[in-house]
Amino acid sequence: MESEKSSSSERAARVLKSVKDEEWRALAGLERGAMLYGTADSGMISRLSKLPRDRVTFALDQLNKKGLVVGMGMSYSPTSEAIEVLALHDYVRRDLLSALGAVIAKGKESDVYEALNEEGKLFALKFFKLGRTSFTRVRKKRFLDKSELRSWITANYEAAKREYQALKKLEGLSDSFPIAVAYNRSTVLFEQLSGVRLSQRPEVVDPSALVQSILTAARLAYTKAGLVNADLSEYNILTDGYSAWLIDWPQAVPTSHPNAPELIGHDVRSVVRFFQRAYGLKVDEAKALSFVTGSAASLA
């Protein structure tokens, strides 16, 4: 029996090459049905996949053995591995990726892995894991009701889409933003990410210069892209000791959002207070906020 310690993403990568053509078609049909209704029976999957029902039944049996579907009565549900193997399959089909590498980071809402293409170029692949409890319940075959199943699929697909769209708005404004290459289902593919999370309190060469670069990036997001990260903190800033990268943008809101003033205040306050705690650097919060929102030309 496969160890539960391995993640659904790792299990999806391992099973990827074993999935046959008819199984892909049946799985895609099940995904469409689950998005619409939460679960799907073999008849619905047959219609959506355009496969004969007996072939669908056989494919579903094989997919169940591979941990990609579970069945309850006459209905079937995709597992988290199924969602992720479909995404990986699409990246491979589009010649974007050829292999999944080591884990870079694991968080409450997402995991990030190294990934490589055929030329050996390194990327970062983010798997959203909103509703991890639901994923685990499906894996263990303690079934969700249809609305729960539909909601966790939709939530993860939407998070990936939102992050990709936010980063495309930020692209070209600063080297402090990750470059999003593509998104698929519950995943976002980035150019290689560097550094460690600021929350690990790494040694930095010049804390004053680093906080300046972080607040400048937040200013560009606010004034040029019209975006507020809305959850900026030491946990979603990477650094190599010299430079900083602002990651995690699925919750970003436009500056026109009614809560934008409160959210940008939270972002600035989180950064400023962390630098004071971790590096003993005093930055005036009011001046920092004025700078980030474009009301002041500098932090001075």
C-alpha positions as CSV (number, residue, x, y, z in Angstrom):
1,M,0.0,0.0,0.0
2,E,1.3,3.4,-1.0
3,S,2.5,5.6,1.9
4,E,0.0,8.4,2.8
5,K,3.1,10.6,3.6
6,S,3.6,11.2,-0.1
7,S,1.5,14.1,-1.4
8,S,-1.2,13.9,-4.0
9,S,1.0,15.8,-6.4
10,E,3.8,13.2,-6.0
11,R,1.4,10.4,-6.5
12,A,-0.1,12.1,-9.6
13,A,3.4,12.4,-11.1
14,R,4.2,8.8,-10.5
15,V,1.0,7.5,-12.1
16,L,1.0,9.9,-15.1
17,K,2.7,7.7,-17.6
18,S,0.5,4.7,-16.8
19,V,-2.8,6.4,-17.8
20,K,-4.1,5.1,-21.2
21,D,-5.9,7.2,-23.9
22,E,-9.4,6.0,-23.0
23,E,-8.7,6.6,-19.3
24,W,-7.7,10.2,-20.1
25,R,-10.9,10.7,-22.0
26,A,-13.0,9.1,-19.2
27,L,-11.2,11.2,-16.6
28,A,-11.8,14.4,-18.5
29,G,-15.5,13.5,-18.8
30,L,-15.7,12.8,-15.1
31,E,-14.0,16.1,-14.4
32,R,-16.6,18.0,-16.5
33,G,-19.4,16.2,-14.8
34,A,-18.0,16.8,-11.3
35,M,-17.6,20.5,-12.1
36,L,-21.3,20.7,-13.1
37,Y,-22.9,18.3,-10.6
38,G,-20.3,17.2,-8.0
39,T,-20.3,13.6,-9.2
40,A,-21.1,11.8,-12.5
41,D,-22.3,8.3,-13.4
42,S,-21.0,6.2,-16.2
43,G,-23.8,7.3,-18.5
44,M,-22.9,11.0,-18.1
45,I,-19.2,10.3,-18.5
46,S,-19.9,8.3,-21.7
47,R,-21.8,11.2,-23.1
48,L,-19.2,13.8,-22.1
49,S,-16.2,11.7,-23.2
50,K,-17.9,10.3,-26.3
51,L,-16.8,6.8,-25.3
52,P,-19.0,3.7,-25.3
53,R,-20.4,3.0,-21.9
54,D,-18.6,-0.4,-21.5
55,R,-15.3,1.3,-22.3
56,V,-16.1,4.0,-19.7
57,T,-16.8,1.3,-17.1
58,F,-13.5,-0.4,-17.9
59,A,-11.6,2.9,-17.8
60,L,-13.1,3.9,-14.5
61,D,-12.1,0.6,-13.0
62,Q,-8.5,1.1,-14.1
63,L,-8.6,4.7,-12.8
64,N,-9.9,3.5,-9.5
65,K,-7.0,1.1,-9.2
66,K,-4.6,4.0,-9.8
67,G,-6.2,6.2,-7.1
68,L,-7.7,8.7,-9.6
69,V,-11.4,8.1,-9.0
70,V,-13.6,6.8,-6.3
71,G,-17.1,5.4,-6.7
72,M,-20.2,5.5,-4.5
73,G,-23.1,3.5,-5.9
74,M,-23.5,4.4,-9.5
75,S,-21.7,7.8,-9.2
76,Y,-18.0,8.6,-9.4
77,S,-15.8,11.4,-8.0
78,P,-12.3,12.5,-9.0
79,T,-9.6,12.4,-6.3
80,S,-7.1,15.2,-5.8
81,E,-4.6,13.1,-7.7
82,A,-7.0,13.1,-10.7
83,I,-7.2,16.9,-10.8
84,E,-3.4,17.2,-10.6
85,V,-2.6,14.4,-13.1
86,L,-4.9,16.1,-15.6
87,A,-2.9,19.4,-15.1
88,L,0.4,17.6,-15.4
89,H,-0.8,15.8,-18.6
90,D,-1.7,19.1,-20.2
91,Y,1.7,20.6,-19.4
92,V,3.5,17.6,-20.9
93,R,1.2,17.7,-23.9
94,R,2.1,21.3,-24.5
95,D,5.8,20.6,-24.1
96,L,6.0,22.9,-21.1
97,L,7.2,20.2,-18.6
98,S,8.6,16.7,-18.6
99,A,9.3,16.0,-15.0
100,L,8.3,16.9,-11.4
101,G,11.2,17.5,-9.1
102,A,11.8,18.1,-5.4
103,V,9.4,20.0,-3.2
104,I,10.3,23.6,-2.7
105,A,7.7,24.6,-0.1
106,K,4.6,23.3,1.6
107,G,2.0,25.6,3.0
108,K,-1.5,25.6,4.4
109,E,-3.1,26.3,1.0
110,S,-0.5,25.2,-1.6
111,D,2.6,23.1,-2.3
112,V,5.4,24.2,-4.7
113,Y,7.6,21.8,-6.6
114,E,10.6,22.1,-8.9
115,A,9.7,21.0,-12.4
116,L,11.7,20.6,-15.6
117,N,11.2,20.7,-19.3
118,E,12.9,18.5,-21.9
119,E,15.8,21.0,-22.2
120,G,16.4,20.8,-18.4
121,K,15.1,24.3,-17.7
122,L,14.0,24.6,-14.1
123,F,10.5,25.9,-13.2
124,A,8.4,26.1,-10.1
125,L,4.9,24.4,-10.2
126,K,2.4,25.5,-7.6
127,F,-0.4,23.1,-6.6
128,F,-3.3,24.8,-4.8
129,K,-4.6,22.7,-1.9
130,L,-7.5,24.7,-0.6
131,G,-9.7,22.4,1.4
132,R,-7.0,19.9,2.2
133,T,-9.4,18.1,4.5
134,S,-11.7,17.5,1.6
135,F,-8.9,16.2,-0.5
136,T,-8.0,13.7,2.2
137,R,-11.5,12.6,2.7
138,V,-11.9,11.8,-1.0
139,R,-8.5,10.0,-0.9
140,K,-9.7,7.8,2.0
141,K,-13.1,7.2,0.3
142,R,-15.1,9.0,3.0
143,F,-17.2,10.7,0.4
144,L,-18.2,14.4,0.2
145,D,-21.6,15.5,-0.8
146,K,-22.0,16.9,-4.3
147,S,-21.9,20.6,-3.3
148,E,-18.7,20.0,-1.2
149,L,-16.9,18.2,-4.0
150,R,-17.9,20.8,-6.6
151,S,-16.8,23.6,-4.2
152,W,-13.3,22.3,-3.6
153,I,-12.6,21.7,-7.2
154,T,-13.9,25.2,-8.1
155,A,-12.1,26.9,-5.3
156,N,-8.7,25.5,-6.4
157,Y,-9.3,26.2,-10.1
158,E,-10.3,29.7,-9.3
159,A,-7.3,30.4,-7.0
160,A,-4.9,29.3,-9.7
161,K,-6.7,31.4,-12.3
162,R,-6.7,34.5,-10.0
163,E,-3.0,34.2,-9.2
164,Y,-2.1,33.8,-12.9
165,Q,-4.2,36.8,-13.9
166,A,-2.7,39.0,-11.1
167,L,0.8,38.1,-12.1
168,K,0.2,38.8,-15.7
169,K,-0.9,42.3,-14.7
170,L,2.3,42.7,-12.7
171,E,4.6,41.3,-15.4
172,G,7.3,43.7,-16.5
173,L,6.8,46.2,-13.7
174,S,9.5,44.8,-11.5
175,D,11.9,41.9,-11.1
176,S,10.3,41.5,-7.6
177,F,7.3,39.6,-9.0
178,P,7.4,36.0,-10.1
179,I,6.8,35.4,-13.8
180,A,3.8,33.1,-14.4
181,V,4.3,31.0,-17.5
182,A,0.9,29.2,-17.6
183,Y,-1.9,27.9,-15.4
184,N,-3.9,24.7,-15.6
185,R,-6.7,23.6,-13.3
186,S,-5.4,23.9,-9.7
187,T,-1.8,24.7,-10.7
188,V,0.3,27.7,-11.8
189,L,3.6,27.3,-13.5
190,F,6.3,29.9,-12.8
191,E,9.8,30.6,-14.0
192,Q,12.3,29.4,-11.4
193,L,11.9,31.0,-8.0
194,S,14.9,31.9,-5.8
195,G,15.5,32.5,-2.1
196,V,13.9,31.5,1.1
197,R,10.8,32.9,2.9
198,L,11.5,36.1,4.9
199,S,9.8,34.4,7.8
200,Q,12.9,32.2,8.3
201,R,14.7,35.4,9.2
202,P,17.7,34.8,6.9
203,E,20.7,37.0,7.1
204,V,20.3,40.1,4.8
205,V,23.0,42.4,3.6
206,D,21.1,45.6,4.0
207,P,17.7,45.5,5.7
208,S,16.9,49.1,4.8
209,A,17.5,48.5,1.1
210,L,15.5,45.3,1.2
211,V,12.4,46.8,2.8
212,Q,12.7,49.7,0.3
213,S,12.6,47.2,-2.5
214,I,9.6,45.3,-1.0
215,L,7.6,48.5,-0.5
216,T,8.6,49.8,-4.0
217,A,7.2,46.6,-5.5
218,A,4.0,47.0,-3.5
219,R,3.8,50.6,-4.8
220,L,4.2,49.5,-8.4
221,A,1.5,46.9,-7.9
222,Y,-0.8,49.5,-6.4
223,T,-0.1,52.5,-8.7
224,K,0.6,50.7,-12.0
225,A,-1.3,47.4,-11.9
226,G,-4.1,48.6,-9.6
227,L,-3.6,45.6,-7.3
228,V,-3.3,45.1,-3.6
229,N,-1.8,41.7,-2.5
230,A,-4.2,41.7,0.5
231,D,-2.1,39.2,2.4
232,L,1.5,40.5,2.2
233,S,3.7,39.3,5.1
234,E,7.0,37.7,5.8
235,Y,5.5,34.4,4.8
236,N,5.0,35.3,1.1
237,I,8.2,37.2,0.5
238,L,11.2,35.4,-0.7
239,T,14.8,36.7,-0.4
240,D,18.3,35.7,-1.2
241,G,19.7,38.2,1.2
242,Y,20.0,40.9,-1.5
243,S,16.7,41.0,-3.4
244,A,13.1,40.2,-2.6
245,W,10.3,38.6,-4.5
246,L,6.6,39.0,-3.6
247,I,4.8,35.7,-4.1
248,D,1.3,34.4,-3.5
249,W,-1.3,36.6,-5.3
250,P,-4.5,34.6,-5.5
251,Q,-6.3,36.8,-3.0
252,A,-5.2,40.1,-4.6
253,V,-7.9,42.7,-5.1
254,P,-8.2,45.7,-7.3
255,T,-7.5,49.1,-5.8
256,S,-11.1,50.0,-6.5
257,H,-12.3,47.3,-4.1
258,P,-14.1,48.8,-1.1
259,N,-11.8,47.1,1.3
260,A,-8.6,48.1,-0.6
261,P,-7.6,50.9,1.9
262,E,-7.8,48.5,4.8
263,L,-6.0,45.8,3.0
264,I,-3.1,47.9,1.7
265,G,-2.8,49.2,5.3
266,H,-2.5,45.7,6.5
267,D,0.1,44.8,3.9
268,V,2.3,47.7,4.7
269,R,1.9,47.3,8.5
270,S,2.9,43.6,8.3
271,V,6.1,44.3,6.4
272,V,7.2,47.3,8.5
273,R,6.5,45.6,11.8
274,F,8.3,42.4,10.7
275,F,11.5,44.3,9.8
276,Q,11.4,46.0,13.2
277,R,11.0,42.7,15.0
278,A,13.5,40.7,13.0
279,Y,16.1,43.2,12.0
280,G,15.6,46.1,14.4
281,L,14.8,48.5,11.5
282,K,12.4,51.3,12.3
283,V,10.2,52.5,9.4
284,D,7.4,55.0,9.9
285,E,4.2,53.2,9.0
286,A,2.3,56.3,7.9
287,K,5.1,57.4,5.6
288,A,5.4,53.8,4.2
289,L,1.7,53.7,3.5
290,S,1.8,57.1,1.7
291,F,4.7,55.9,-0.4
292,V,3.1,52.6,-1.4
293,T,-0.2,54.3,-2.3
294,G,1.6,56.9,-4.4
295,S,0.8,59.9,-2.1
296,A,4.5,60.4,-1.3
297,A,7.5,60.2,-3.7
298,S,9.8,58.5,-1.2
299,L,9.9,56.9,2.2
300,A,11.8,59.9,3.7
